[in-house]
Structures are given as C-alpha cells and as structure tokens.
C-alpha cells in the first residue's frame, strides 16, 4: 500500500523562477505510482537555471491514496545535470505526520555523496530502535568474555560485572 491512485502534482523551483503546479500525467509505465516502481515523466518548462527545491504532493482523492515517496530525480536536458530530492517519507493523512505534500530541497552530492540518504537511514533506524531507550527500560548486552550480562539502567547506572544469574537475561 505504498503506491497511490491520487493525482500527483509537482512544482519545480530554480534560480530563474518556477514551473507552477503541474500534474504528473503520463508516466512511461502503464500504471503510475505503484509500490517500488520508478516512474518517468516529461515536464515542459522554460529553463529554470540551477534547481534548489520542489514541492510535490497529491490531492488525497481515490482509494488507498497514501503514498510513500523515496526520491525525485530531475534531469536537466540543457545542462545534463541530475538534481536529486530525497524524501523517504509518507504523503498520507493517516501515516507519518499526516501531510500529503512535501517541500524538498536539492541534495548537494558535492559536499558529501550519500549524506542525506545516510541521515534518512539513521532516522529510520532510530525510529525502529528508540523503544529500547524509553523510560523504565533496562538494556542488557551479553558479554561473551565474562559470559554475563552488562546492564544499562534507566537511572544511568551500569552493571558491567556481568551477573550470570540475571533472571531477565537471555541469549539470542
């Protein structure tokens, strides 16, 4: 359910202006915006110069209108440059923050290739693992050297002696 049947719109912004809101109508694929699919669209516009942001979203209509957008890549036919706009979020009123439109800034690959993708992966990992650090939880790590458990308590205490008789300790 990561695809959408809703009408998708994009506005592209560059140093010389913007395209205004354009509906993405004809993909090179028979059905557009399917889960895991890369769609390619031609958007006619005057040359905008160096691109710096896009606004992309949908109208929220249709069944299963929520959409998970990984990224948008715009190829400038004049300069032959690719502009990447990372999203990696839901555009869905019932998911994430509930927004069905996103403003995305261009990824500057020259500063550190993959930096934003790495940051998105870090945020994903934290979202999946943060439950471990909620108030009242005790983290336990099995120490293969001592064959005991190292416990990190909510009150910042560390039991590094490796209690072998810890009733909560399990080895996976």
N, C-alpha and C positions, 0 to 999 in steps of 0.2 A: 504493500500500500504506500509506496514512496513516490509513485507517479501521480499525475493529475489529469483530469479532463477539463479543468477550468481554462479560461482564456488567459494566456500569459502575455504580459506587457513588459517592455524594456525601454529605458531612456538612457542614452549614452552621452557622457559629458566629456568635453575636451577643451583645450586652451582657446579654441575659436568658437565655442558655443555648444549646443546640444541638439540631439535629434528630436526632442519632444517624445511623448509616449508613443511607442509603436507596438502593435500587437504582433507577436511571433506566429505567423500563419502557416507557412509551408515549409515543413521540415523535409530533409532529404530521405526521411524514413516514412513508411506508410502510416504508422501511428506515432504521434509525437508525445513526448514527456512520459515515457514508460520507465519503470524502475530499472536502474542500471544501464540505461540507454544514453548514448551521446547523440544529440540532435544537432543538425547543422542548418542554419538559416542565413539567407541573404537579406541584409538590411541596407537599403539605398539611402544615402545621405551625402551632404557636402562633406568635404574633408574637414575633420574637426581638429586636426593637429594632434598633439600628444594627449592621449586619453588619461583621465585621472579617476573617474568614478562612473558607476552605473546605478540605476535604480531598477530593480526587477521585482515583479510580483504578479499576482493573478487576481481575478475578480471574485474568487470564492464560490463560484457557481458550479453546479454539477455534483453528482455523487462522487464521493471519495476525492474531494478537491484538494486535500492536503498534499504537499509536495516537498520532498527532500531534495534540495539543490546542492550539489557538490561544488561546482565552479562554473564560471563562464569564461571562455577564451574568445577574444575578438581579434581577428586577423585584419590588419590594415592593408588593403591592397595597394595603396600608394607607396607606403614605406616598407612593406613586407614585414612589419613588426607584429609580434603577438603580445596582446595585453591580457593578463590573467587576473581574474577577480574571484577570490576564494570565498565560498560561503559555508559549505558543510553544515547547513542547518535546515530546519523545517520552515516552510512557509505554510502554516496551518493554524487555524484558530484554536484547534484542540491540542496542539503539541508545542513544545519549546516555550517561547514567550508569547505565543498567540498571534504574532504578526504574519500577514500574508504578503508583505512587501519588504524588501531589504535594500539598503543603500550599501554598496560595496565599493571599496577603494582598490585601486590597482595594486597588484603585488609587485614590489620592486625587487626583481630577481638579482639585480646587480649588487645589492647590499649584502645579501646572504641567500643563496639559492635554497629554496625549500623552507625558509624561516617561518613563513605564515602557516604552511602545511604542518610543520613540526609543532607550532604553537597550538594549532587546532587539535592535533593528536594528543598533546599534553592535556588540553582542556577535556577531551573525551575521556582520557584515562582517569583524570581526577574525578570527573562526574561518575564514573563507574566504581571508583575505589574510595570515595570520600566517606561512605558509610562506616568504614573501619575507624574513622577518627571522630565519630560522633561522641558526645558527652556520655561518659559511663562505660564506654567500651575499653577493654584491655587488649592490647596487641601482644601476641606471643609468636616468637620465632624459635624454631628448633635449631639448636647448636649441635652440629654433628661432632664437634671436637669433644664437648663435655657430655653429650647425649642428654642434655636437659633443655629446658625452655627458658628463653630470655623474655621477660615480661615488661612491657611499657604500660604503666598505669595512667589513668586519666589525671591523677594529681601530679604528673611529671616524674614519678618515681620509676627507677629502672632496677629490676631484679635481674642482674646478669650472672648470678651464681648457677643458674640452670637447675632449678628444682626438678628432680626426676620423678617426683611423686605428685606433680601438679595434676589435679583431677580434671582440669579443663584442657590440658594439653593433648593434642592428637597429632600424629604424624601422617601426612598425606602422601 
